[in-house]
Amino acid sequence: MASNMITITNNADGSSHEYPLKTGTLGPGAVDISALYRDAGIFTYDPGFMATASCHSAITYIDGEQGVLLYRGYPIEQLATRASFLEVAYLLLYGELPQERQLLHFERDIIEHMMINENLKNFLNGFHYDAHPMAILCGVVGSLSAFYHEAMDVNDPDYRDISARQLIAKVPTIAAAAYKHSVGEPIMYPRDELRYCANFLHMMFATPRADFKPDLIAEKALNLLFILHADHEQNASTSTVRLAGSSGANPFACVAAGIASLWGPAHGGANEAVLDMLLEIGDVANVPKFIAKAKDKDDPFRLMGFGHRVYKNYDPRAKIIREVCHQVLEEVSGAGDDPLFELAMKLEEIALNDEYFVERKLYPNVDFYSGIIYSALGVPRNMFTVMFAVARTVGWVTHWTEMMSDPANRIGRPRQVYNGPERRDYLPISKR
Ligand code: ACO
């Protein structure tokens, strides 16, 4: 057997076949078993993709054992503290950090595209005032394909680039409009003179009755959180975008599918669930009770913001957020640490010393602390996952673009192990 081949032997009939081991620049390789069914008439079974690489990708690298996260090779710690969100968006989309002129051009283009078609307001107005903003975001982003369809050609690289930029530009406007709708305030239009994050704060918090100057600390905090959430390789929502896009669906529909997937509490919905959980715990004295609930297999309760499919170490994004939390809380509210932050730190300390969490390598993930910062910025809880979606749009469109330019791209079509009834004949209703 050649050293880069893996042999799979079927002990039942003694047959064996060789499959190539694909290796990347970093991380484990993967056996290419795409010919297994043709060779041996069997599928592989891996619910939840525990050990399945679904594609090649050059965007983001995670080493879950070491707690490493790289965007296009750059450590998240360096980008989070030194780059702007649109600089990171450019890096993710195009693979290299932009030159000054490229960044200026990219920023101007995105800001200019932040306006949404005025008729989209009719969609927003159709939602009940108490609709969850994630429901509004999902519906309105999906409807963008009905507005920007003139040049729609997913096989054209120029169209792909334009639509990627449109999504990065328009999702924050729709997100802020969803918030305004929920509080019954008029939608605020984006402003050309404001940077991306400042524009978002303006669209969220400005009203027509007074001048509004986005707070620099809040802008800095948002910039940081958006960078941390921008991409995370083949997570559930990104894989959803890829699967939807693999059929040739338009990028607006694909991103709407990604938003739907992100909403679940096991994924992006966890940031909202963490705050709900902290409020329910209420006091440090109640922490042991909730830890016991999380460990009880007969209780569906899980410690929200804890655990990750890939990280078996501290999530590097959670480490960064935890470090800046003190500073942001002090600077934004001027009141020092929030009692919920104190509670979260205590909960983390107790969980990290508990055998159950240690054995299973359950550490805080990015969502454990992000909601506390969003709260300090005045963002309501039901908007937390929407904030995540705004940032992750960059990752979704980058993966969609990468997939659509990959000659190996084929429609995603998993197989199954069928365990339903065997063939049987139809019976007339009187004989059943
Ligand atoms: N609280 C208590 N127990 C947990 C938790 C938790 N938060 N997370 C995992 N476990 C336990 C499981 O019960 C299981 O125990 P067992 O081996 O005794 O059966 C073991 O740890 C492994 O858990 P799985 O669910 O098999 O791990 P998986 O990789 O499928 O799930 C997930 C990862 C969904 C993130 C999970 O840890 C979880 O539900 N966490 C809480 C929700 C959350 O914070 N989600 C955000 C993820 S990050 C993101 O999407 C941005």
Residues whose N, C-alpha, C, O or C-beta is under 5 A from the ligand:
A	BS01	ACO	P265 A266 H267 G268 A270 A294 R302 L303 M304 G305 F306 G307 H308 R309 R360 N365 D367
